[in-house]
Amino acid sequence: MSMTETDNGAGIAARVTDFIRRHRVAAVLIVLVIFPFVLPYQALASNILIFGLFALGFNLVFGYTGVLSFGHAAFFGIGAYGVGIAIVHFGWPWFLAIPLGVVAAGLTAMIMGALAIRTRGIYFAMVTLALAQCVYYIVYQMDDWSGGEDGLTGVSIRQVDLGFAQLSLLDPTVKYYFVLAFVAVAIYLFSRILASPFGAVLEAIRENEDRARACGYDVRLTKWLAFVISGLFCGLAGALYAIHLSVVPIEILHYHMSGQVVMMALLGGMGTFFGPFIGAIVYLLLEDIVTSMTSHWQLVLGLVFMACVLFFPRGIWGSILHWIRR
């Protein structure tokens, strides 16, 4: 390859990177709009979309604030159970049930954050893990409301009436774009948060917490707000997951779900805007492929995760961006 070809390739890569940086919301949505047509089936695309949003919300705390939490399954699960209980036990319509699930997850994040924010480092991670397990066992014991070990069934939304159109959620493609409408709004709000002065303070805390405190910022309050906002995004993901599955399994509150979202964020690239979706794609696509070959799919995923940590320390998307900049 000649030097001219190399320079042209570098120039194209730089222009693409600049476009993604300037129009990151549009770039993500362009990919997500065509996403169902490049995957084996639409249900997998919907799963990736929802878990990408889950990882995006988690990334606000982990990637942009530099705080590791092992308790985000609580927000995902409470968002799902909030929607499920509203629909099954109270007969609420979907457009009221979804905000209820998001608010319930936000309130859970407020309480957990207030209790955990006094600690730092690994202690913060362990406290959030313990609190999330408390939420798991509380919901587990609420048999009449949550279904206990069997989970909550009957969260069925067959049709969505928009007034000017009727959407059948029995069609996987229609369901995907129904979910995408909520995810698109969440992505836009997430981008606005990062572009605000509050987002700049989050990154300052991540880079040097003591310096941010010396500059006069209330580090503890900022971390707590980031934790709550992250809980709202994760709660929305859980609410959409309940509608997608038509059932709320108790397992989504378990600590393995918190570990799963950590893996997705690390695989995609912590502190990157599109990284969480890349991590969700890699994790869920590998899970789908490997489970059809062997029951030991977790071993294969573990090996892939180890390889990514060793050879792509910035994550897949983060490493790609780093190589393009170089």
N, C-alpha and C positions, 0 to 999 in steps of 0.2 A: 504494500500500500504506500502510495506516495505521500509526501508531506502535504500536498494540496488537498488530497482526499481526506487526510487526517484532520486538517484545519477545517474543511467543510463539515465533516462529521461533528467536530467539537462545536462549530458555530450553530449547527442545527440543534444539537443537544442543549446548548446554552439558551437558544430562543425558546425551546419547549419548556425548559425549566423556568425561565422568566415568565412565560405565559401562565404556567401552573401556579407560580408564586403570586402573581398579580390577580389572577382569576381562579383562585383555588376552589371556591364553591362551585363555579361553573364547570371546572375541570372534573371534579368529583362527580357531579350530577350527570355529565356527559357519559362517563364510564358506567354509572349505575343505571342509566336509562337503557343502554344496550345490553346490560348484564344478563338478563334472563335468556337471551338468544345464544349465548356462548357457553352456557352451562348445561349439564345433562338433563336437568329438569327444573321447573320453576320453584318447586318447594325448597330445594337447596338454595336457590338464589334468594328466596325470602329469608331463610335462616341466616345466610351470610349478611344480608342487609340489616337484620335485627341485631345480630351479634357484633356487627361492625359499629352500630350505634352504641351498643353496650361498651365496647372497647374504647370508643371515642370519648364517652363520658368518663370512664375510668382514667383515660389518658390526661384529662384535665388535672387530676390530682397527682398521678404518677409521673407523667411525661413533662408537664409544664410547671408543676409546683415542686416536684422532686420528693413527694411523700408517698411511701409504699403502703398500700392498704390491702388487707386480706379479708375485708368485710363487705365488698361491693355486691356480693350475691344477695345480701339482705335487701338492698334497694331494688335490684332486678326482680327478686321474688315478691317483695311487697307491692311493687307496681303491678305485677301479674295478678296477685291475689286481690288487690284493690279493685281491678276491673272485673275479675271473676265474681267476687262477692256482690258487687253492685249489679251485675247482670243476672246472676243466678238467684240471689236471695231477695233483691229489691226490685228486679225487673227494670232497671234503668236502661235507657238507650245508650248506644255506643259513644255518642258525642258527649255524654255526661260521665260515663264510666271511665273513659280514658283520662280526663283531667283529674278524676278522683284518685286513680291509681298513681298518677304523677305526684299529686299533692301528698298522698300517704307516704310515698317514697321520700319526698323532700322532708317531711316531718321526722321520719325515721333517721334520715341523715343529720338533721339538726340535733337530735338527741344523742346519737352515737358520736357525732363530731364534738359536741360539747364535753362528752366524757373522755374522749380519746385525745383531744387536741393538746392536753397538758403534757403529753409524752412526746418523745422524739425517736426517730430511727426505728430500730427493730422493736422497741417497746410499743410504738404506735401501731405497727403492723400486728403485733400479738394482741393488743387491746381490741383493735377492730375485728380481728378474727374471733375473739371470745364473745364480743357483743353480737356479732353476726350469728354465732351459734346459739346465743340466747334467743334471738329472734326466731331461728329455726325451730327450737323446741317449744317456744310459745305458740307458734302457728301450728306445729305438729299436734299439740294438745287440744287445739280448738276444733275438735272433730265436727261439731255441728255446723261450723262456718267454713272450715278449710277442707273438710273431707279426710283429715288426718293422713294416714299412711297412703291411702288410695288417691289422694289429691282431689282437686275440685273439678268436677265434670259438668258439662252442660253449658260451657261458655261458647255458645254457638251463635254466630252472626252470619246468616245465610245471604242477606241482602242489605245493601246500604242505599237509603233513599236520600238523594241530594237535592230533591225538588225538581231539578231540570233533567235528572237522569237516574236510572236504577242500576246499581252495580251489584252483580252477583259474585259474592266472595267464594262461591263454590268453584269458580274458574280460577286456577292458580295464577294465571297471568294478570287478571284483574286484581286479585288479592295482592300481588307483588306491587303493582303501581299504587294501590290504596295505601300500603305500608310506606312506599317511597315518598308519598306526599307528606307524611309526617316526618320522615327522616330528612327530607329536603329542608323543611322549616327548621329542624333541629340543627342541621349542618350550618345553615345561614346564621342562626343565633350563636352557635359555637364560634364561628368565624368572627362575628362582631365582638364577642367577649375577648377573644385573643387580640383583636386590633385595638381594644380600648386601653386606657391607662391601667385599669385593673389587670388586664392580661400582661402588661409590661411589668407590673409589680410581682405577679406570680413567677415570671421568669427570673426576676431579680432575686426572689427568695430561693429559687432553685439553684441559681449560680452561687450565691453567697448570702446565707440567711443572716449572719451577723452584720454584714455591711448594710443589708436592707433595713435591719432594725436600727442601726446607727444613723441611717438617713431619715429616721422618723416614722417609718411605716409600722403599723400595728401588725406584726407578723402572725400572731396567734389568731386575731380576728380574720385576717386575710385567708389563712389556711382553712379556718372554719367555713367561711363563705364559699371557698373553692370546693370544699367537701360537700356542702349543701347543694351547690349548683351541679356538681358531678352526680349527686344522688338523684336530682331531677331528670337528668338525661338518661341515667340508667333505669329509672322508674318508667320513663316513656318506652324504653326498649322492652322492659318486662311487660308492660301493658299491651304492646303490639304482639309480643310473643304469645300471650294468652289468647288473643284473638286469632292468631295464626294457627295455633294448635287446637283450639276449642276445648282445651283442658289445661289445668294448672297443676303440674306434678310437684310434689313436695321436694323433690331433688333439686329444684332450681334455687332453693334456699341453702343448700348444703355448701360446705367450704370448698368442695371440689369445683364448684362454679366460680368461686373467687379465684382459684388457681388457674382456671381455664382462661379467664379474661386477662390475667397477668401474662400468660403465655402468648395470647393474641397480641397484646400491646408490645411485648418484647420482640416477637417474630416480625411484626410490621415495622416497628421503629418508634420507640417512645419519644415524645416531643415532636412528632411530625403530624401533619394534618391528615394525610391520606393513609398513613401507616396502619392505624387500627383496622381499616377495611382490608388492607393487604394481609394483615395477620389473620383476620377472620376467614378470608378466602383460603389461605394456605392451610390453616388448622382444620376447617370444616370440609374442604375438598379432599385433603389427605385422609381424614376420618372416614369420609364416604367411600373413597376408593379402597382403602386398606381393610375396612371392615368386611368388604365383599370377598377379600382374599384370605384373611386370617382373623381369628378371635383375639389375637395378641396385638391389636392395633395400637394400644397405648405404648407398647414397647417401641414400635416404629416411630410414633409421634415423638416419643422421648428422645430417640436418636436424632431425629430431624431437629428438634429443639436444641440439643447439645451442639450439633453442627452449626446451627445459626448463631448460637452464642459465641462459639469459638472463632468462626470465620466471618461472621457478619455482626460484630459487636454493636453496631448502630441499628440493627434490624435490617430487614430486606429493603424496604423503601428508603430508610435513612442511609443505608450504604450506597444505594443507587444515586441518591442526590449528592452524596459526598464524592463519588467517582466522577459525576458530571461536573461538579464544581472544580475538581482537580484538572 
